[in-house]
Each structure stands twice: as C-alpha cells, then as structure tokens.
Amino acid sequence: MKKLLLLVGPLIVLLGLSAVVAAQDEETTVATAETDELGAFLTDAEGMTLYLFTKDSPGTSACSGGCLENWPAFTAEEPLTLPEGVPGELSLIERDDGTQQVAYNDWPLYYFAKDEAPGDTTGHEVGDVWYIVTPAEVGATPMASPVASPVASPEATPTS
C-alpha cells in the first residue's frame, strides 16, 4: 500500500499542476463586466472597459493624434480570444501609423484615459460618439441601440 501511495502521490501533484497551467492558459484577450445600468460590456483581461467610436468604420480607425491621447487604442498580440459564450470575433486591424489595434466584429476598440479602475465606464456616451461595447451577434454593429439596449440608451426608449 505504501508503494502505491509513493507512486500515486507524485502523479496527483502533477495532475494538480497541469490544472493550474490549463487555467492560466484560459485567460482571454477580452473579458466582460456588467452593471445594472448598462448591462454586459467588454473589457480587457484586467477589467478595463473597452469602447467604440461611432466615427470609425468597420476595419478602419478614425481616431488619431490628440484623439488617441484621450482614447488609446486597445492592442494585444495573437491569439485573440473571447470568453466562452461571447458571440463575435476579435481581429487585428492596421492603423494609418502602421500599428495594429484589436477590433471586435471589425470595430476598433479603445480605452478611455479618464477611466481609473476596472469597471469604470466614464467614457460611455461621451460626445454621443463613444460607447461601451456590448457583446453582439456575429456581424452585428456593436453599438448602443434602442432595440438591443433600452437601458443603455434611455433617451431612445419608445414612449406611448
């Protein structure tokens, strides 16, 4: 019996270490957070909120120069991964300056310089052109929409 424990003991330790390594490998490029007011939205792996700029077009960033000082581009290296259950696709787009930026369903992603802590959403609705990014169906434009998110866009909620 002691011999069996001596053989099985190290095996159990190795299996435990494998589980820890596997868990570390599961970290995703993008995560999600949620508030009662806004619902679910995308963040980076550390929980910092990601935004989209409505003046962008799919695959192309319109934010440069001073804009990038307030709205830094979200960058990451491949492989790009979403959390399990989040529909859509992450990709890299090439910016005019030659750098690469992460895009969700082909829409460039940004941080807001005034967000200080994970979960801050102070950039949402800034200038009516910056919005949190909500998980969307593949191919959908991830924007605030009165149909998809009346809570996030109360002014667009239909009235009787």
ChimeraX attribute file (.defattr): number of C-alpha atoms within 10 A of each C-alpha:
attribute: neighborCount
match mode: 1-to-1
recipient: residues
	/A:1	5
	/A:2	7
	/A:3	8
	/A:4	8
	/A:5	10
	/A:6	10
	/A:7	10
	/A:8	12
	/A:9	11
	/A:10	11
	/A:11	12
	/A:12	11
	/A:13	11
	/A:14	12
	/A:15	11
	/A:16	12
	/A:17	12
	/A:18	12
	/A:19	12
	/A:20	11
	/A:21	11
	/A:22	11
	/A:23	10
	/A:24	10
	/A:25	9
	/A:26	11
	/A:27	13
	/A:28	16
	/A:29	20
	/A:30	23
	/A:31	21
	/A:32	21
	/A:33	18
	/A:34	13
	/A:35	10
	/A:36	8
	/A:37	10
	/A:38	18
	/A:39	13
	/A:40	16
	/A:41	21
	/A:42	25
	/A:43	26
	/A:44	22
	/A:45	16
	/A:46	13
	/A:47	16
	/A:48	22
	/A:49	30
	/A:50	29
	/A:51	31
	/A:52	27
	/A:53	23
	/A:54	19
	/A:55	12
	/A:56	15
	/A:57	13
	/A:58	15
	/A:59	18
	/A:60	17
	/A:61	23
	/A:62	14
	/A:63	20
	/A:64	14
	/A:65	7
	/A:66	9
	/A:67	11
	/A:68	15
	/A:69	13
	/A:70	15
	/A:71	22
	/A:72	18
	/A:73	26
	/A:74	18
	/A:75	19
	/A:76	15
	/A:77	10
	/A:78	11
	/A:79	9
	/A:80	15
	/A:81	16
	/A:82	20
	/A:83	15
	/A:84	9
	/A:85	7
	/A:86	17
	/A:87	15
	/A:88	16
	/A:89	16
	/A:90	21
	/A:91	19
	/A:92	22
	/A:93	20
	/A:94	14
	/A:95	17
	/A:96	12
	/A:97	7
	/A:98	8
	/A:99	11
	/A:100	18
	/A:101	23
	/A:102	25
	/A:103	24
	/A:104	28
	/A:105	21
	/A:106	22
	/A:107	28
	/A:108	32
	/A:109	28
	/A:110	29
	/A:111	24
	/A:112	24
	/A:113	13
	/A:114	12
	/A:115	14
	/A:116	12
	/A:117	11
	/A:118	14
	/A:119	19
	/A:120	17
	/A:121	22
	/A:122	15
	/A:123	22
	/A:124	21
	/A:125	16
	/A:126	11
	/A:127	8
	/A:128	9
	/A:129	15
	/A:130	20
	/A:131	24
	/A:132	27
	/A:133	25
	/A:134	27
	/A:135	21
	/A:136	18
	/A:137	13
	/A:138	14
	/A:139	12
	/A:140	13
	/A:141	19
	/A:142	23
	/A:143	21
	/A:144	23
	/A:145	15
	/A:146	15
	/A:147	11
	/A:148	13
	/A:149	16
	/A:150	15
	/A:151	17
	/A:152	22
	/A:153	16
	/A:154	12
	/A:155	10
	/A:156	14
	/A:157	14
	/A:158	9
	/A:159	5
	/A:160	3
